[in-house]
Amino acid sequence: MRRSSTLGDFAIGMLVGGGVPTINFRTDYLRPAIGDALVAVARVRRVGKTASVVDVEVVDDQERLVALD
C-alpha cells in the first residue's frame, strides 16, 4: 500500500506544480483484498502553504473498500 502514498503526493504535486514532502502517512487496512488488482483514488482535501491533506481510498476487484490512506 505504500504506492498509494505516492498517489497522494502526485495529487498534491499536480495542484501546486511540483514535488512535495510527506510529513505524515498512515494506512488503515480494513479487510483483505480479493482478486488480482487494486484501484486507488486520491482526493485532495486541503492545499495549504506549508501542509496539505490528501485521502486515498483503495478498493479491490469487487469494489470493496480495503484500505484508507
N, C-alpha and C positions, 0 to 999 in steps of 0.2 A: 504494500500500500504506500510505500514511500514515494512512488511515482505520482501519486495524487497530490502530494505537496508541491511537486514540480508544476503540476497543472495550476495550482493556486498561484504560484509565483508568476507563471506566464499570463494568467488572467490579469493580475495587477500590472505586470510589465507592459502589456498591450495598452492599458489605460494611461500609464504615466510615461510611456516612451522609453523604457529601459529596464535593466535588471534591478531587482530589489533583494535585500537580505531577508532571511527568515528569522524572526525573533521568538516565535512560539509555534510549536507544532504538536498536535495531539490527534490521535486516531481512536475513535470508539468503534470497536468491532461488535456488530450487532448479531450476526449469525454466519454460519459457514456459507461460502459462495457455492452455487450449484452451476455446473456447466463449464464451458471452455473459455468464456470471455467475460470481462468486466467492463462496465462503462462508467466513467467518472464525469460529473458535471460540476463546474466551478461557478459559484455565484458570488460576485463581489458585493459585500455588504456596506463597506465604507472605504473611501480613499482619503487618506489624510496626508499632511506634510511629512510626518515622521513615522506614522504607522497606519496600516490598512488592515482590513479584515476580509477574509475570503472563506466561505464554506464550500466544502467539496462533498458531494454525495456519490457513493459508489453502489451500483446495482449489478446483480448477476444476470444470467441468461433468462431467468424467469421474471426479471424486472422487480426483484425483491431487494429492498434496501439492505446492504450487508455491512456498510461502514460509513461513518461520518468523519470528516477531517476538518 
